[in-house]
């Protein structure tokens, strides 16, 4: 019987799963309004105490564009040139593609869709779907995961979803935006892995 870790290790499966999830969430996000379940999930996180703002800001930086060169430089200094290239190319591509998808779907930010949204920190500019932070965090985390030790893998599995949660907390995104960003990041990382494997096989 095929084990789940073996399935997830196949970049073709990750690519299919990421692309399918991206299409599904984009289709849902293009509808008018916000569903009851999505609004409830958003308000549950957005309504958490203000005292969590500083830790949330720190975690949120793991999905900022600046995390891409920082992660690539860390891999390069550790002597893993291949991973450094994957992180730099994948992270940058993910960030650019996130901007493109935003213009296609054109979903507003939560403050324009849900009354009572609590905004924390600098007001997020541009459109809501999808979350570039969530996309970058997943792409970097998925690319680095196979090369991490047990402790590093636990940290990655905990930190990546937390990046998305912080974007709900500060009022920048809705749950579908986060899910779409995670799907895009997974699809881009898997695509890079497929290309790398084919080049290595030549």
N, C-alpha and C positions, 0 to 999 in steps of 0.2 A: 504494500500500500504506500502511495506517495505521501510523504510528510509535508506539512504546511511550510516549514522552513525551506525545503527543497523547491517548492513551488514559488515561494517569494524570491528565491535566489535566481530564478530564471528572469532575465530582463525582458523577455517577450511578454511574460505574464504581467509584469509591472507596467509595461507600456500599454498593454490592452486595458488593464484595470484603471490606470491613470487617465487614458483617453476617454474611456466610457464614463467615468465619474465626472470628468470635465464637461462632456456634452450634456450629461444629465443635470448637473448643477447649473450650468449656463442656461439651459432651457427653462428651469424652474425660476431662476433669478430674473429672467426677462418678463415674467408675468407681473402685472400690476399689483402693488401692495406687498404685504409681508404675511405669511401664513401664521396661524395661531401657535403652532409648535415652535416656529423659528423665533417669533416675538417673545415667547416665554423663555426659551433658552437664552436669548440675548439679554433679557432683563435680569435673569438670575445671575449672570456674570457681571453685567454692567452695573448692577446695584450693590456689588460688594463694597466693603469699607474703603474710604479714601486713603486710609493709612497704608494700603497696599500699593500705592501709586509708585513709590520709588523702586521697590523690588520688581514690579511689573515692567518699569522702564528698562531696567537692566536686562531682563529676560528678552524683551522685545528687540533689543539690538542684535540678537542672534539671527534675526531675519531681515535686518536692514541691509542695504546694498554694501555698506562698509564691511559686513561680515564676509563677503566673497573674497576680496583680496587678503583679508586677515587670515581666513581659513587656508587659502592657497599658500600664503607665505609660511604658515605654521607647518603645513605638509612638506614644503620645500626645505625648510630648515631641518626637518626631521629626516631628510634624505629620500623622501618619496616623491620623485619628480612626476611620476605618472598621475598620482592622486592630486598633486598640485595643479596639473593641467586640467584634470577632470573638474575640480572644484572651480577653477577660474572660468573655464568655458561654460560649464553647466550653470553655475550661479549667474553669470552675466546673461546668458541666453534666457534663463528663466525670468530675470528681472525685465528684460526687453519684451519678451512675449507677454508678460503680465500687463504691461502698458498697452499692448496691442489688443488683448482680449477685453480690457476695460472699455476701449473705444467701440468694440463690436457689441458688447452686451449693454453698456451704458446704464447700469443700475446706480442710483444715487447713494450717498452715504446714509447711515442710520438716522441722523438728525433730521433728514428730509422725509423719512418714511415713518418714523416712530416718535410720537410726542413723548416728551419726558426723558429723551436720551441724555445721559450724563456724559459730557465731553471732558476728558482729562488731558492736560498737557496742551501742546500745540495743536491747533485745529488741523485735521487731515484735509488736504486739498485733493481735488480731482474726484473720480468716480469710485464706487464701492466695490463692485464685483470685478475682479477677484482680489484677494489679498496677496500683494507682492511679498509681504513679510512671511506669510505662511508658505508661499511657494518656494522662496529662497531657502527657508529653514529645512523644508523637506528635501529639496534637491541636495543641499550640502550634507544633511544627516544621512541620507540614503547612500550617497557616494562614499562617505567616510566609514559607514557602519561595518563593512566587511574587514576593514583594517584595524578596527578598534579592539581593545581587550574587553574582558567581561565588564569591568567597571565603566569603561568608556561607553559601551553599548547601553548599559542601564541609564547613564546620564543622557545619552542621545535620545533614547526612547521616551524619557521624561521631558526633556527640554523642547523637543520639536513640537508636540501638541500644545505645550505651555505658551509658545510664541503666538499661536492662533488665539488662545484664551486671552492673552494680554490685549490683543487687538479688539476683542469684544469689550474688555474691561474699560479701555480708554474711549470707547464709543466710535471707533474708526470703521468697524466692519460688522456685518451680520453673519450668522452661522453659515449660510450658503456661500458667502464670500470666502470664508475660511476653508470650507470643504473644497471649493473650486481651486483655491490657491494650492492646497495640498495635492490635489489631483494633477495640476499642471507641473508642480515640482517633481512629482514622481514620474510623470511621463517624460519630462526632459532628461532626468537622470537615467532612466531606462534607455532612452534613445542613445545617449552618449555611451552607455555600456554596450549596447548592441553594435554601434559603430566601432568601438574599441576592439571588441571581440572579432569582428570581421576583418579589420585591418591586421590584427595579430595572426589571423589564420592564413593570410596571403603569403 
